[in-house]
Amino acid sequence: MLRRMQHFSKNVLLKRRVSTWSPLTTAFNTRPEKRINFTKNEVGLFGKPELTSHEGFYVLKEKAIFKTDDLIEEATSPNRSRKMVVIFDELSDTLCKVADLSEFIRLAHPASNYCSAAEDACITISGIVEKLNTHKKLFNALKSVVDNGDQFETSDVDKHVARLFLFDFEQSGIHLEEEARQRVVFLNDCILQLGQRFMAGAVHPRSISKNILPAAVLPFFASDGENILVSGLYADSANSVARESAYRLFLYPDEQQERLLAEMLKCRNELATVCGFPTYAHRALKASTVETPEMVDMFLDSLNEQLQPRAANDFAIMQKMKSLECGANVPLAAWDTPYFTSSLKRKHLQASASEFSPYFSLGACMEGLNLLMNSLFGISLRNTEMEPGESWFHDIYKLAVEHETEGLLGHIYCDFFERQGKPNQDCHFTIQGGKVMPDGSFQNPIVVVMLNLSQPRWSGPTLLTPSMVDNLFHEMGHAMHSMLARTEFQHVTGTRCSTDFAEVPSVLMEYFANDPRVLRSFAKHFQTQEPMPESMLERLCTSKHLFASSEMQLQVFYSALDQVYHGNHDMHAENTTQTLQRVQEKYYGLPYVENTAWQLRFSHLVGYGAKYYSYLISRAIASWIWQTYFERDPFSRTEGEKYRRGCLAYGGGIPSRLLVSNFLGREITPTNLTSSLISEIDTFNERLKHVDDYFR
């Protein structure tokens, strides 16, 4: 009887705790259950009636093909009755609705038949796009409008979007003579294949015979018969020998990887010159926020100059830490920085990351986002019950994004929990872009936010580490950009803008996630609902800025190397490792390690080619916006409305450099961009002066 009474008391206590949660918190803190449908008809994935079965992908792509043919005929007709850019955007929307949805389902659906059908749809749509890219009549119709103006009245936005469509055409070389165009097609195919092979090699473990290694090294690595396997850098290992050994072995030069990278860079350079650009970097940066490689170089040089003494101070502290562990005569090396950075952060936190997690239940974090969105924009995130067959797995949440006066703005599907076969990455997918429809109504956006959190336990909700909270806010920043961009054209809605601006709203959300005032509004213990103690809160927020200068200097080095590889450097005069050594000497505070080739493991060179700098530019602009609008009050509705109307609402509908300059009231220059980052670093360094006391 006593046991039953104790159990009853716990249940009562649990109910009392739960009853104080908001509906949103309750939904995300509750274990998702699979519902059995007895009565309702299935509505299909994302509410598309065609997708009640995997065969529906065939129907979707056939409809897209027929509509595409009609739009091509309209665009090339001398008697068209609509603006050319409107027709092109409808053409783009028709194909994107199938391609984007299919690409997501191909990656995320647990059923192989859906994945296969979605992949087939992706291939079909890709084939249609390739044909369109060689459709001379369609291209000439658009080019005539861009060069000579449309027969209908057009706005600056119309002209900007039409130019973007034209550049997309020209990427395939359609404007070139046939021989040159065929060369562009060939080079694009080579770059794709070389990039795929390079990325596979970048993560491949290094297998080394045990006989050629010192016996002291062998215990650190997995065995494979007579060989050992080195699958990473062991950056977090407390053993300095393990860190050094992994660094030297994993990053040892590889002739095959060197050949693939050099050949890819050579093909990219030729592709750019055939298309009329001085370098591949010039081609990649067209229509970006910074617009030219020269601007990027000036920014990186300006930032590097300011960072050097600050990063040197970081390295001096790390050297003291290493001397305490390994002796005074052992110099700091590249394999040490991740370990000592995380080590100092742990000391500063005075707790492990898991000790903060009880204050970051998933439900509490979602409620924190809801409170922030409501304060800034008058928006509520409402958990909505899905119809049968609407989602691809039973543990998906659907958020309706509702404005207090404007009504429904769109939907965010939250695929937050890990499962077998799901991509292990945090990301944002656009399923349907927002746009103005022919009848004047608005096509609301649909997006998916994907995370890989653990499933809620039977005894409690999913708990997030501080870094997971940052990732959640980051990806929701992308989602809200999609929701709040009310553009006329889906081709430029939300995150469909230049790479170096697309990350600004998501990086800015990390500033909110790192502000004590924002965290204080939702960081509460999932059992007691007690707020996180102030001392823990302050330690958490300041710890994220430890060694910020050296970490940023590393990003400057990566960005500079990416620019040099895709710029004017002579790829015949030196191999990629010699280039790395030269760039590292200028841009990084620690020396190159002989007989290593870090760049051959840097897969971002494939996906980001000449755009890796985007992280730093986005960070600089986000920091600038934070300092200008939100640092004084992160909940200001006045500033939130300015940000929404003056920045987010346009998506990519205005050239991003003009958009940012207008919003911030100052020209985008290397000096201004550098100033925002250095000001931020110096502000926090003042608060962290006591850190060096650890080593006095």
C-alpha positions as CSV (number, residue, x, y, z in Angstrom):
1,M,0.0,0.0,0.0
2,L,2.8,2.4,0.9
3,R,4.5,1.7,-2.5
4,R,1.3,2.4,-4.3
5,M,0.8,5.7,-2.4
6,Q,4.4,6.7,-3.2
7,H,3.8,6.0,-6.9
8,F,0.5,7.9,-6.7
9,S,2.3,10.9,-5.2
10,K,4.9,10.9,-7.9
11,N,2.2,10.9,-10.5
12,V,0.4,13.8,-8.8
13,L,3.6,15.7,-8.6
14,L,4.4,15.0,-12.2
15,K,0.9,16.2,-13.2
16,R,1.4,19.4,-11.2
17,R,4.7,20.0,-12.9
18,V,3.3,19.3,-16.4
19,S,0.3,21.5,-15.8
20,T,2.5,24.6,-15.5
21,W,4.0,24.0,-18.9
22,S,2.7,25.8,-22.0
23,P,1.0,23.7,-24.7
24,L,4.0,24.1,-26.9
25,T,6.4,22.9,-24.1
26,T,4.1,20.0,-23.3
27,A,4.0,18.9,-26.9
28,F,7.8,18.9,-27.4
29,N,8.5,17.4,-24.0
30,T,6.1,14.5,-24.6
31,R,7.3,11.3,-26.2
32,P,5.8,11.2,-29.7
33,E,3.5,8.2,-30.2
34,K,2.5,6.5,-33.4
35,R,-1.3,7.0,-34.0
36,I,-3.4,4.3,-35.5
37,N,-5.8,5.7,-38.1
38,F,-9.2,3.9,-38.3
39,T,-11.5,6.4,-40.0
40,K,-9.7,9.2,-41.8
41,N,-8.4,9.0,-45.4
42,E,-4.7,9.7,-45.8
43,V,-3.9,13.1,-47.2
44,G,-0.5,12.3,-48.6
45,L,3.0,13.6,-47.7
46,F,2.9,17.3,-46.9
47,G,-0.8,17.2,-47.7
48,K,-0.3,16.4,-51.3
49,P,-3.0,13.9,-52.4
50,E,-0.7,12.4,-55.0
51,L,1.6,11.2,-52.3
52,T,-0.6,8.7,-50.4
53,S,1.7,6.1,-52.0
54,H,5.2,6.2,-53.5
55,E,3.7,5.9,-57.0
56,G,2.5,9.5,-56.6
57,F,5.9,10.8,-57.4
58,Y,5.3,9.6,-61.0
59,V,2.1,11.7,-61.1
60,L,3.9,14.8,-59.7
61,K,6.7,14.7,-62.2
62,E,4.3,14.1,-65.1
63,K,2.2,17.1,-64.1
64,A,5.4,19.2,-63.8
65,I,6.4,18.1,-67.3
66,F,3.1,19.1,-68.9
67,K,3.0,22.5,-67.0
68,T,6.7,23.2,-68.0
69,D,5.9,22.7,-71.7
70,D,2.9,25.1,-71.4
71,L,5.1,27.8,-69.7
72,I,7.9,27.4,-72.3
73,E,5.3,28.0,-75.0
74,E,4.0,31.0,-73.2
75,A,7.5,32.5,-72.6
76,T,8.5,32.1,-76.2
77,S,5.2,33.3,-77.7
78,P,5.1,36.8,-79.3
79,N,1.6,37.2,-77.9
80,R,2.4,36.5,-74.2
81,S,0.2,38.4,-71.7
82,R,2.4,38.4,-68.6
83,K,5.8,39.7,-67.6
84,M,8.6,37.4,-68.6
85,V,10.0,37.2,-65.1
86,V,6.6,36.1,-63.8
87,I,6.5,33.2,-66.3
88,F,10.0,32.2,-65.4
89,D,9.3,32.3,-61.7
90,E,6.2,30.1,-62.3
91,L,8.4,27.7,-64.3
92,S,11.0,27.6,-61.5
93,D,8.2,27.1,-58.9
94,T,6.7,24.2,-60.8
95,L,10.1,22.4,-61.0
96,C,11.2,23.3,-57.4
97,K,8.1,22.0,-55.8
98,V,8.8,18.6,-57.1
99,A,12.6,18.7,-56.9
100,D,12.9,20.1,-53.4
101,L,10.2,17.8,-51.9
102,S,11.7,14.8,-53.7
103,E,15.2,15.6,-52.6
104,F,14.1,15.8,-49.0
105,I,12.1,12.5,-49.1
106,R,15.0,10.8,-50.8
107,L,17.2,11.6,-47.8
108,A,14.7,11.4,-45.0
109,H,12.0,8.8,-45.6
110,P,12.6,5.5,-43.8
111,A,10.8,3.4,-46.5
112,S,13.0,2.4,-49.4
113,N,10.2,2.4,-52.0
114,Y,9.5,6.1,-51.2
115,C,13.3,6.9,-51.4
116,S,13.6,5.2,-54.7
117,A,10.6,6.9,-56.2
118,A,11.7,10.3,-54.9
119,E,15.2,9.8,-56.3
120,D,13.7,8.9,-59.7
121,A,11.7,12.1,-59.6
122,C,14.9,14.0,-58.7
123,I,16.7,12.5,-61.7
124,T,13.7,13.3,-64.0
125,I,13.5,17.0,-62.9
126,S,17.3,17.3,-63.2
127,G,17.0,16.1,-66.8
128,I,14.3,18.7,-67.5
129,V,16.5,21.4,-66.0
130,E,19.4,20.4,-68.2
131,K,17.2,20.5,-71.3
132,L,16.0,24.0,-70.3
133,N,19.6,25.1,-69.8
134,T,20.2,24.3,-73.5
135,H,16.9,25.7,-74.8
136,K,18.1,28.5,-77.1
137,K,14.7,30.0,-77.9
138,L,13.8,30.2,-74.2
139,F,17.2,31.8,-73.4
140,N,16.9,34.3,-76.2
141,A,13.4,35.3,-75.1
142,L,14.7,36.1,-71.6
143,K,17.9,37.8,-72.7
144,S,16.0,40.1,-75.0
145,V,13.9,41.2,-72.0
146,V,17.0,41.7,-69.8
147,D,18.9,43.6,-72.5
148,N,16.0,45.7,-74.0
149,G,13.3,45.7,-71.3
150,D,10.0,44.0,-71.2
151,Q,6.9,45.0,-73.1
152,F,5.2,45.3,-69.7
153,E,6.1,47.7,-67.0
154,T,8.7,46.2,-64.7
155,S,10.1,47.1,-61.2
156,D,13.7,47.1,-60.0
157,V,12.9,43.7,-58.3
158,D,11.6,42.3,-61.6
159,K,14.8,43.3,-63.4
160,H,17.0,41.9,-60.6
161,V,15.3,38.6,-60.6
162,A,15.3,38.4,-64.4
163,R,19.1,38.9,-64.3
164,L,19.4,36.1,-61.8
165,F,17.5,33.8,-64.1
166,L,19.7,34.8,-67.0
167,F,22.9,34.1,-65.0
168,D,21.5,30.7,-64.1
169,F,21.2,30.0,-67.9
170,E,24.7,31.3,-68.5
171,Q,26.2,29.0,-65.9
172,S,25.7,26.2,-68.5
173,G,27.3,28.2,-71.2
174,I,24.2,28.5,-73.4
175,H,25.4,32.0,-74.5
176,L,28.6,30.5,-76.0
177,E,29.5,29.1,-79.3
178,E,28.7,25.4,-79.6
179,E,32.2,24.1,-79.1
180,A,32.7,26.3,-76.0
181,R,29.3,25.3,-74.7
182,Q,30.1,21.6,-75.1
183,R,33.4,22.2,-73.2
184,V,31.4,23.8,-70.3
185,V,29.1,20.8,-70.2
186,F,32.2,18.5,-70.1
187,L,34.0,20.5,-67.4
188,N,30.9,20.6,-65.2
189,D,30.7,16.8,-65.4
190,C,34.4,16.4,-64.6
191,I,34.1,18.8,-61.6
192,L,31.1,16.8,-60.3
193,Q,32.9,13.5,-60.5
194,L,36.2,14.7,-59.2
195,G,34.5,16.4,-56.3
196,Q,32.6,13.3,-55.3
197,R,35.8,11.2,-55.4
198,F,37.7,13.8,-53.4
199,M,35.0,14.0,-50.7
200,A,35.0,10.2,-50.4
201,G,38.8,10.2,-50.0
202,A,38.7,13.0,-47.4
203,V,36.9,10.9,-44.8
204,H,38.6,7.6,-45.7
205,P,40.5,6.1,-42.7
206,R,44.3,5.9,-43.0
207,S,45.6,2.3,-42.8
208,I,49.2,1.9,-41.7
209,S,51.4,-1.1,-41.1
210,K,52.1,-1.7,-37.4
211,N,55.7,-2.5,-38.2
212,I,56.6,1.0,-39.2
213,L,55.2,2.7,-36.1
214,P,56.6,3.1,-32.6
215,A,55.1,0.6,-30.1
216,A,54.0,3.5,-27.9
217,V,51.6,4.8,-30.6
218,L,49.8,1.5,-31.3
219,P,47.5,1.4,-28.3
220,F,45.8,4.6,-29.3
221,F,44.3,3.3,-32.6
222,A,42.0,0.5,-33.7
223,S,43.7,-2.6,-35.2
224,D,42.9,-4.1,-38.6
225,G,45.0,-7.3,-38.8
226,E,48.6,-6.2,-39.2
227,N,47.6,-2.5,-39.7
228,I,46.2,0.2,-37.6
229,L,43.3,2.5,-38.7
230,V,43.4,6.2,-38.1
231,S,40.0,7.6,-38.7
232,G,40.3,11.2,-37.3
233,L,42.4,13.7,-35.5
234,Y,41.8,12.6,-31.9
235,A,41.5,16.3,-31.2
236,D,39.9,15.9,-27.8
237,S,42.4,13.3,-26.5
238,A,44.1,14.3,-23.2
239,N,47.2,12.4,-24.4
240,S,49.5,14.7,-26.4
241,V,51.2,11.7,-28.1
242,A,47.9,10.5,-29.4
243,R,47.0,13.9,-30.7
244,E,50.3,14.4,-32.5
245,S,50.3,10.8,-33.9
246,A,46.8,11.1,-35.2
247,Y,47.5,14.5,-36.8
248,R,50.6,13.4,-38.5
249,L,49.2,10.0,-39.7
250,F,45.7,11.1,-40.7
251,L,46.9,14.2,-42.6
252,Y,49.9,12.6,-44.2
253,P,50.0,13.6,-48.0
254,D,48.0,11.3,-50.3
255,E,49.0,11.3,-54.0
256,Q,45.5,10.3,-55.2
257,Q,43.8,13.1,-53.1
258,E,46.4,15.6,-54.4
259,R,45.7,14.7,-58.0
260,L,41.9,14.9,-57.5
261,L,42.1,18.3,-55.9
262,A,44.6,19.7,-58.4
263,E,42.5,18.5,-61.3
264,M,39.3,19.8,-59.8
265,L,40.8,23.3,-59.3
266,K,42.2,23.2,-62.8
267,C,38.8,22.3,-64.3
268,R,37.1,25.0,-62.3
269,N,39.6,27.6,-63.5
270,E,39.1,26.6,-67.1
271,L,35.3,26.6,-66.7
272,A,35.5,30.2,-65.4
273,T,37.8,31.4,-68.2
274,V,35.6,29.7,-70.9
275,C,32.6,31.5,-69.5
276,G,34.4,34.9,-69.6
277,F,35.5,35.3,-65.9
278,P,39.1,36.0,-64.8
279,T,39.0,33.2,-62.2
280,Y,36.6,30.7,-60.7
281,A,36.4,33.0,-57.6
282,H,35.0,35.8,-59.8
283,R,32.4,33.4,-61.2
284,A,31.4,32.1,-57.8
285,L,31.1,35.5,-56.2
286,K,28.9,37.2,-58.9
287,A,25.7,38.4,-57.2
288,S,27.1,37.8,-53.7
289,T,27.1,40.4,-50.9
290,V,30.8,41.2,-51.4
291,E,30.6,40.8,-55.2
292,T,34.3,40.3,-56.0
293,P,37.3,38.3,-54.8
294,E,39.2,41.5,-54.3
295,M,36.7,42.6,-51.7
296,V,37.0,39.2,-49.9
297,D,40.8,39.6,-49.9
298,M,40.7,43.1,-48.4
299,F,38.3,41.9,-45.7
300,L,40.4,38.8,-44.8
301,D,43.6,40.9,-44.8
302,S,42.0,43.6,-42.6
303,L,40.6,41.0,-40.2
304,N,43.9,39.1,-40.1
305,E,45.8,42.2,-39.2
306,Q,43.5,42.9,-36.3
307,L,43.4,39.3,-35.1
308,Q,47.1,38.5,-35.1
309,P,48.0,40.1,-31.7
310,R,44.7,38.8,-30.1
311,A,45.2,35.3,-31.5
312,A,48.8,35.4,-30.3
313,N,47.5,36.1,-26.7
314,D,45.2,33.0,-27.0
315,F,48.2,30.8,-28.2
316,A,50.3,32.2,-25.3
317,I,47.7,30.9,-22.8
318,M,47.5,27.6,-24.6
319,Q,51.3,27.3,-24.4
320,K,51.1,27.8,-20.6
321,M,48.5,25.1,-20.4
322,K,50.7,22.7,-22.5
323,S,53.8,23.6,-20.5
324,L,52.0,22.6,-17.3
325,E,51.0,19.2,-18.9
326,C,54.1,18.4,-21.0
327,G,57.0,20.5,-19.7
328,A,58.3,24.0,-20.5
329,N,60.3,23.0,-23.6
330,V,57.4,21.4,-25.6
331,P,56.0,24.0,-28.1
332,L,52.3,24.4,-28.9
333,A,51.3,22.8,-32.2
334,A,48.3,22.6,-34.5
335,W,47.1,19.4,-33.0
336,D,46.8,21.0,-29.5
337,T,44.4,23.9,-30.1
338,P,41.1,22.0,-30.1
339,Y,42.0,20.1,-27.0
340,F,43.1,23.2,-25.0
341,T,40.2,25.3,-26.2
342,S,37.7,22.7,-25.0
343,S,39.7,22.1,-21.8
344,L,39.7,25.7,-20.8
345,K,36.0,26.0,-21.6
346,R,35.3,23.1,-19.3
347,K,37.3,24.7,-16.5
348,H,35.5,28.0,-17.0
349,L,32.1,26.3,-17.0
350,Q,33.0,24.4,-13.8
351,A,30.7,21.7,-15.1
352,S,30.3,19.4,-18.0
353,A,27.9,20.2,-20.8
354,S,25.5,17.5,-19.6
355,E,25.1,19.4,-16.3
356,F,23.4,22.2,-18.2
357,S,21.1,19.9,-20.1
358,P,18.4,19.6,-17.4
359,Y,17.7,23.3,-18.0
360,F,17.4,22.8,-21.7
361,S,14.5,20.4,-22.3
362,L,13.4,20.4,-25.9
363,G,10.0,21.8,-24.9
364,A,11.6,24.6,-22.9
365,C,13.8,25.6,-25.8
366,M,10.9,25.6,-28.2
367,E,8.9,27.8,-25.8
368,G,12.0,30.1,-25.6
369,L,11.9,30.4,-29.4
370,N,8.1,31.1,-29.3
371,L,8.6,33.8,-26.6
372,L,11.3,35.4,-28.7
373,M,9.4,35.3,-32.0
374,N,6.3,36.7,-30.2
375,S,8.3,39.6,-28.7
376,L,10.2,40.5,-31.8
377,F,7.5,39.9,-34.5
378,G,4.1,39.2,-32.9
379,I,4.4,35.6,-34.1
380,S,3.3,32.4,-32.4
381,L,4.5,28.9,-33.0
382,R,1.5,26.6,-32.6
383,N,1.9,22.8,-32.6
384,T,-0.6,21.4,-35.0
385,E,-2.0,17.9,-35.3
386,M,-1.1,16.3,-38.6
387,E,-3.5,14.4,-40.8
388,P,-3.0,10.7,-41.5
389,G,-0.2,10.2,-44.1
390,E,1.0,13.8,-43.9
391,S,4.4,13.0,-42.4
392,W,7.1,10.6,-43.3
393,F,7.6,9.3,-39.7
394,H,5.5,9.2,-36.6
395,D,7.7,11.5,-34.4
396,I,7.5,14.6,-36.6
397,Y,6.0,17.8,-35.3
398,K,4.2,20.4,-37.4
399,L,4.3,24.1,-36.4
400,A,1.9,26.6,-37.7
401,V,3.6,30.1,-37.8
402,E,0.8,32.6,-37.0
403,H,1.0,36.4,-36.9
404,E,-1.2,38.2,-34.5
405,T,-2.9,40.3,-37.3
406,E,-1.7,38.7,-40.6
407,G,-2.8,35.2,-39.8
408,L,-1.0,32.0,-41.0
409,L,2.4,32.7,-42.5
410,G,3.5,29.1,-43.2
411,H,4.4,25.7,-41.7
412,I,7.6,24.3,-40.2
413,Y,7.8,20.5,-40.0
414,C,10.2,19.5,-37.2
415,D,12.1,16.3,-37.8
416,F,14.2,16.5,-34.6
417,F,14.9,12.9,-33.5
418,E,17.6,10.5,-34.6
419,R,16.6,7.3,-36.5
420,Q,18.3,4.6,-38.5
421,G,19.2,5.8,-42.0
422,K,18.5,9.5,-41.3
423,P,21.3,11.9,-42.4
424,N,23.4,12.8,-39.4
425,Q,23.3,16.6,-39.9
426,D,21.4,19.6,-38.7
427,C,19.8,21.4,-41.6
428,H,16.9,23.3,-43.1
429,F,15.0,22.2,-46.2
430,T,12.6,24.4,-48.3
431,I,9.7,22.2,-49.5
432,Q,7.7,25.1,-50.9
433,G,8.8,28.7,-51.4
434,G,6.6,31.6,-50.7
435,K,5.4,33.7,-53.6
436,V,2.5,35.8,-54.9
437,M,0.1,33.7,-56.9
438,P,-1.6,34.9,-60.2
439,D,-4.9,35.6,-58.3
440,G,-3.0,37.9,-55.8
441,S,-3.1,35.4,-52.9
442,F,0.2,34.3,-51.3
443,Q,1.6,30.8,-51.5
444,N,2.7,30.2,-48.0
445,P,6.2,28.6,-47.4
446,I,6.7,25.1,-46.2
447,V,10.0,24.1,-44.6
448,V,11.6,21.2,-42.7
449,V,14.1,21.7,-39.8
450,M,16.1,18.5,-39.3
451,L,18.1,17.8,-36.1
452,N,19.4,14.5,-34.6
453,L,18.4,14.6,-31.0
454,S,17.9,11.6,-28.8
455,Q,14.3,10.3,-28.4
456,P,12.5,11.4,-25.2
457,R,13.0,8.9,-22.4
458,W,10.1,7.3,-20.6
459,S,11.2,9.2,-17.5
460,G,11.6,12.6,-19.0
461,P,11.9,14.8,-22.1
462,T,14.8,15.1,-24.6
463,L,17.5,17.3,-23.0
464,L,19.8,19.5,-25.1
465,T,23.5,20.4,-24.5
466,P,24.4,24.1,-24.9
467,S,25.8,23.4,-28.4
468,M,22.5,21.7,-29.4
469,V,20.6,24.8,-28.2
470,D,22.8,26.9,-30.5
471,N,22.1,24.5,-33.4
472,L,18.4,24.6,-32.8
473,F,18.3,28.4,-32.8
474,H,20.5,28.5,-35.9
475,E,18.3,26.2,-38.0
476,M,15.1,27.9,-36.7
477,G,16.7,31.1,-37.9
478,H,16.8,29.7,-41.4
479,A,13.1,28.6,-41.0
480,M,12.0,32.0,-39.8
481,H,13.8,33.7,-42.7
482,S,11.7,31.5,-45.0
483,M,8.5,32.3,-43.1
484,L,9.0,36.1,-43.0
485,A,10.3,36.7,-46.5
486,R,7.1,37.9,-48.3
487,T,8.6,38.1,-51.8
488,E,6.7,38.3,-55.1
489,F,8.9,35.5,-56.5
490,Q,9.7,32.1,-55.0
491,H,13.1,32.2,-56.9
492,V,14.3,34.7,-54.3
493,T,12.3,33.8,-51.2
494,G,13.8,33.4,-47.8
495,T,17.2,31.5,-47.9
496,R,17.2,31.6,-51.7
497,C,19.7,34.5,-51.7
498,S,23.5,34.8,-51.9
499,T,25.4,32.3,-49.9
500,D,27.2,35.0,-47.8
501,F,23.8,36.5,-46.8
502,A,21.8,33.3,-46.4
503,E,23.5,32.5,-43.1
504,V,23.0,36.0,-41.6
505,P,19.6,35.4,-40.0
506,S,20.6,32.0,-38.6
507,V,23.9,33.2,-37.2
508,L,22.1,36.2,-35.7
509,M,19.8,33.7,-33.9
510,E,22.9,32.3,-32.2
511,Y,23.5,35.7,-30.6
512,F,20.0,35.5,-29.1
513,A,20.8,32.0,-27.9
514,N,24.0,33.2,-26.2
515,D,22.4,36.2,-24.4
516,P,21.7,35.7,-20.7
517,R,18.5,37.7,-20.9
518,V,17.1,35.4,-23.6
519,L,18.3,32.2,-21.9
520,R,16.8,33.4,-18.6
521,S,13.4,33.4,-20.2
522,F,13.3,29.7,-20.8
523,A,16.3,27.9,-19.2
524,K,14.4,26.1,-16.4
525,H,14.9,22.7,-14.9
526,F,12.6,20.2,-16.5
527,Q,11.7,18.6,-13.2
528,T,11.5,21.5,-10.8
529,Q,11.1,24.4,-13.3
530,E,13.6,26.3,-11.2
531,P,15.5,28.8,-13.4
532,M,19.2,28.1,-14.2
533,P,21.3,29.7,-11.4
534,E,22.7,33.0,-12.4
535,S,26.3,31.9,-11.9
536,M,25.8,28.9,-14.3
537,L,24.1,31.2,-16.8
538,E,26.9,33.7,-16.8
539,R,29.6,31.0,-17.0
540,L,27.8,29.4,-20.0
541,C,27.5,32.7,-21.9
542,T,31.1,33.9,-21.4
543,S,32.6,30.4,-22.0
544,K,31.5,30.6,-25.6
545,H,33.9,33.5,-26.2
546,L,37.0,31.8,-24.9
547,F,39.8,31.8,-27.5
548,A,37.5,33.5,-30.0
549,S,40.4,35.2,-31.6
550,S,42.4,32.1,-32.4
551,E,39.3,30.2,-33.6
552,M,38.4,33.1,-35.9
553,Q,41.9,33.3,-37.2
554,L,41.7,29.7,-38.2
555,Q,38.5,30.5,-40.2
556,V,40.4,33.4,-41.9
557,F,43.1,31.0,-42.8
558,Y,40.6,28.5,-44.3
559,S,38.9,31.2,-46.2
560,A,42.1,32.7,-47.6
561,L,43.3,29.2,-48.7
562,D,39.9,28.7,-50.5
563,Q,40.3,32.0,-52.3
564,V,43.9,31.4,-53.3
565,Y,43.0,27.9,-54.7
566,H,40.2,29.4,-56.8
567,G,42.0,32.6,-57.7
568,N,45.0,33.6,-59.8
569,H,47.6,31.3,-58.3
570,D,49.6,29.2,-60.8
571,M,48.6,25.6,-60.2
572,H,51.6,24.4,-62.2
573,A,54.2,26.3,-60.1
574,E,53.4,24.6,-56.8
575,N,51.3,21.7,-55.5
576,T,48.3,22.3,-53.2
577,T,50.4,21.6,-50.1
578,Q,53.0,24.2,-51.0
579,T,50.2,26.7,-51.5
580,L,48.8,25.7,-48.1
581,Q,52.2,26.2,-46.5
582,R,52.6,29.7,-48.0
583,V,49.0,30.8,-47.0
584,Q,49.4,29.4,-43.5
585,E,52.5,31.4,-42.9
586,K,50.6,34.6,-43.7
587,Y,47.3,33.9,-42.1
588,Y,47.8,31.6,-39.1
589,G,49.7,32.0,-35.9
590,L,51.0,28.4,-35.7
591,P,53.5,26.9,-38.1
592,Y,52.8,24.3,-40.8
593,V,53.6,20.7,-39.8
594,E,56.0,19.1,-42.2
595,N,54.7,16.1,-44.2
596,T,51.1,16.9,-43.6
597,A,48.4,17.9,-46.1
598,W,45.4,19.2,-44.1
599,Q,43.7,20.5,-47.3
600,L,43.3,17.0,-48.7
601,R,40.8,16.2,-45.8
602,F,39.0,19.6,-46.3
603,S,35.8,18.4,-48.1
604,H,34.3,22.0,-47.9
605,L,36.6,22.9,-50.9
606,V,34.1,20.9,-53.0
607,G,30.8,22.3,-51.7
608,Y,31.9,25.9,-50.9
609,G,34.4,26.4,-53.8
610,A,35.5,30.1,-53.4
611,K,32.7,30.7,-50.9
612,Y,34.1,29.4,-47.6
613,Y,34.6,33.1,-46.6
614,S,30.8,33.3,-46.4
615,Y,30.9,32.1,-42.7
616,L,33.0,35.1,-41.7
617,I,31.0,37.6,-43.8
618,S,27.7,36.3,-42.4
619,R,29.1,36.4,-38.9
620,A,30.4,40.0,-39.4
621,I,27.0,41.2,-40.7
622,A,25.1,39.3,-38.0
623,S,27.3,40.9,-35.3
624,W,26.8,44.3,-36.8
625,I,23.0,43.8,-36.8
626,W,23.1,42.5,-33.2
627,Q,25.1,45.5,-32.0
628,T,23.0,48.0,-33.8
629,Y,19.5,46.7,-33.1
630,F,19.4,44.1,-30.4
631,E,22.3,44.3,-28.0
632,R,20.4,46.9,-25.8
633,D,17.2,44.9,-25.8
634,P,16.9,41.4,-27.4
635,F,13.1,41.5,-27.0
636,S,12.4,44.8,-28.6
637,R,9.4,44.7,-30.9
638,T,10.3,48.0,-32.4
639,E,13.7,46.7,-33.5
640,G,12.3,43.3,-34.5
641,E,9.8,45.0,-36.8
642,K,12.6,47.0,-38.4
643,Y,14.6,43.8,-38.9
644,R,11.6,42.0,-40.4
645,R,10.5,44.8,-42.7
646,G,14.0,46.0,-43.7
647,C,15.9,42.8,-44.0
648,L,14.1,39.5,-43.8
649,A,11.1,40.4,-45.9
650,Y,13.1,40.8,-49.1
651,G,14.8,37.4,-49.2
652,G,17.0,37.6,-52.3
653,G,14.7,40.0,-54.1
654,I,17.2,42.9,-53.6
655,P,21.0,42.5,-54.2
656,S,22.2,41.6,-50.7
657,R,25.0,44.2,-50.6
658,L,22.4,46.9,-51.2
659,L,20.0,45.3,-48.8
660,V,22.5,45.2,-45.9
661,S,23.9,48.7,-46.6
662,N,20.3,50.1,-46.6
663,F,19.4,48.3,-43.4
664,L,22.5,49.2,-41.5
665,G,22.8,52.7,-42.9
666,R,26.4,52.3,-43.7
667,E,28.4,51.0,-46.7
668,I,29.7,47.5,-46.6
669,T,33.5,47.9,-46.5
670,P,36.2,45.6,-45.2
671,T,36.8,48.1,-42.4
672,N,33.2,48.2,-41.2
673,L,32.9,44.4,-41.4
674,T,36.2,43.9,-39.5
675,S,35.2,46.5,-36.9
676,S,32.0,44.6,-35.9
677,L,33.9,41.4,-35.2
678,I,36.8,42.9,-33.4
679,S,34.6,45.1,-31.3
680,E,32.7,42.0,-30.2
681,I,35.9,40.1,-29.4
682,D,37.4,43.0,-27.4
683,T,34.2,43.4,-25.4
684,F,34.3,39.8,-24.2
685,N,38.0,39.8,-23.7
686,E,37.6,42.5,-21.2
687,R,35.2,40.3,-19.3
688,L,37.6,37.3,-19.6
689,K,40.8,39.0,-18.4
690,H,40.8,36.7,-15.3
691,V,41.3,33.6,-17.5
692,D,45.0,34.1,-17.5
693,D,44.9,33.8,-13.7
694,Y,44.6,30.0,-14.1
695,F,48.3,30.0,-15.2
696,R,50.0,32.6,-13.1
